[in-house]
């Protein structure tokens, strides 16, 4: 396989509160290869968004990287200065946010908000920048782009605003785009249109995408590979179809059983009892132990090692004997 | 354009309403003006004669319309004390008060806004805490006290600025700038403090918004984010405060003009109230009211200019 574009190794992130430090991400390792779409799934509070913020160097002020590295094309991002970050953001790595309603500045025109990225990172003249912006606006499916260039966010619908946010992320031709629940705040029909747009962009552009969602339907539509996170840990990772057909971790199994399906019409929807433990409640052992129906004694005390079956990887004591250690 | 016309019509309606209120208030004030002019021992015939001359024998409605039409024609009647048209009395006073008011508002903007940005940017550091404490003081202490302190320090001790009277703009620009400096600053200090505190808070609020995160993700420099994104949004509420400050400044000038012995409108207002010069007081109150309404009208237009979301009923 080719060199990874992004490689996260043994990343630990902690929050500092008055009563001490609490680990929010533990031992996170994964890679993203060129032209690949990787999904990150998990319930709220699992650390999906925190992972994406760490990759962009935009952790909240009370959060800190304790250990590990984040490499982008071989450069370690963890030790970058502010100026170095500014040259990476927008042009090498960019991000699409969940809330299209609030992620745009209400007082600036759409055109200015998109073209700003080019003004910062390239030396094109204003006319070229405007042409490139309008061309991209058309590419992401904004109708009457010339007119919308001068429009303000409040004049646009939610779906159109999300297309603007996507255009902002794409205009700098970043190699890696992180999309944090980009369709969650949208109507289902608009959601589908935006997912279609991602699929189209996957074919037309050389961009890798990290797609964060709690919605398996969304993940299945766009992703090649999926990472399942639980309470700050990666519990399972593998190709999307493989995970959907043969989930190994009890948490992944629970999640997949919770997907509503026509075949299960009339039956009550499956749920995983309990909730994600809060930061302060997390202790040693497997983080899922309290909610797991298959728990063993060892789960209470020891954190499971990662086991690899081909390109499918799982961290669970159930599979301790089965496969090769990594 | 539609917005401006709508605002203009409400502006005119408000002035009409205010003129009606002012007129009514002066009608119900105790004391017959004719009696006041002629003194306590005038006989009833003389009083009736003067009432007729002043038009006091007509009905209230007639008097209101004649006063209002007079006002529109630029004829506000004669001042009782000065025995000359009200406009002539005001003519010399207006430049003094306007100079102080405009000067002090410019000082408020030029000092308050940069300091507000600075304090927001250094939020959490000791310098910011220190300056915030001072703004608290600036709000709490009345302007005439600042006036005394400024006179003592700059006028008496260092003798940098004159402490009373003024130099007209036509005579010497620099001289006028110097002579108006202390009163304007005394008037501006508490407003500066208000603007600093307000701007700091709105900037810090705006800095938490999602669009700032988007801007940061674009790789923009912190300076660009502050001046290109945050500041515009943060200035909207400050604009509202500025409207109030202008009204406040006109009121505050009454005290400050007395401290610095400046012959302005504030000074005149107090004199004409004590001498019951009703035509003068009535016109001045109307002028001040119109000015305040005008400032609010301008603020409304500025809103529209800054924020594209502002709509008719917005």
Boltz contact constraints between the chains, C-beta under 6 A:
constraints:
  - contact:
      token1: [A, 86]
      token2: [B, 219]
      max_distance: 6.0
  - contact:
      token1: [A, 89]
      token2: [B, 217]
      max_distance: 6.0
  - contact:
      token1: [A, 89]
      token2: [B, 219]
      max_distance: 6.0
  - contact:
      token1: [A, 90]
      token2: [B, 218]
      max_distance: 6.0
  - contact:
      token1: [A, 90]
      token2: [B, 219]
      max_distance: 6.0
  - contact:
      token1: [A, 95]
      token2: [B, 217]
      max_distance: 6.0
  - contact:
      token1: [A, 99]
      token2: [B, 210]
      max_distance: 6.0
  - contact:
      token1: [A, 102]
      token2: [B, 210]
      max_distance: 6.0
  - contact:
      token1: [A, 103]
      token2: [B, 210]
      max_distance: 6.0
  - contact:
      token1: [A, 103]
      token2: [B, 211]
      max_distance: 6.0
  - contact:
      token1: [A, 103]
      token2: [B, 214]
      max_distance: 6.0
  - contact:
      token1: [A, 104]
      token2: [B, 211]
      max_distance: 6.0
  - contact:
      token1: [A, 105]
      token2: [B, 211]
      max_distance: 6.0
  - contact:
      token1: [A, 105]
      token2: [B, 229]
      max_distance: 6.0
  - contact:
      token1: [A, 107]
      token2: [B, 232]
      max_distance: 6.0
  - contact:
      token1: [A, 107]
      token2: [B, 233]
      max_distance: 6.0
  - contact:
      token1: [A, 116]
      token2: [B, 218]
      max_distance: 6.0
  - contact:
      token1: [A, 117]
      token2: [B, 218]
      max_distance: 6.0
  - contact:
      token1: [A, 120]
      token2: [B, 219]
      max_distance: 6.0
  - contact:
      token1: [A, 120]
      token2: [B, 220]
      max_distance: 6.0
  - contact:
      token1: [A, 152]
      token2: [B, 308]
      max_distance: 6.0
  - contact:
      token1: [A, 154]
      token2: [B, 309]
      max_distance: 6.0
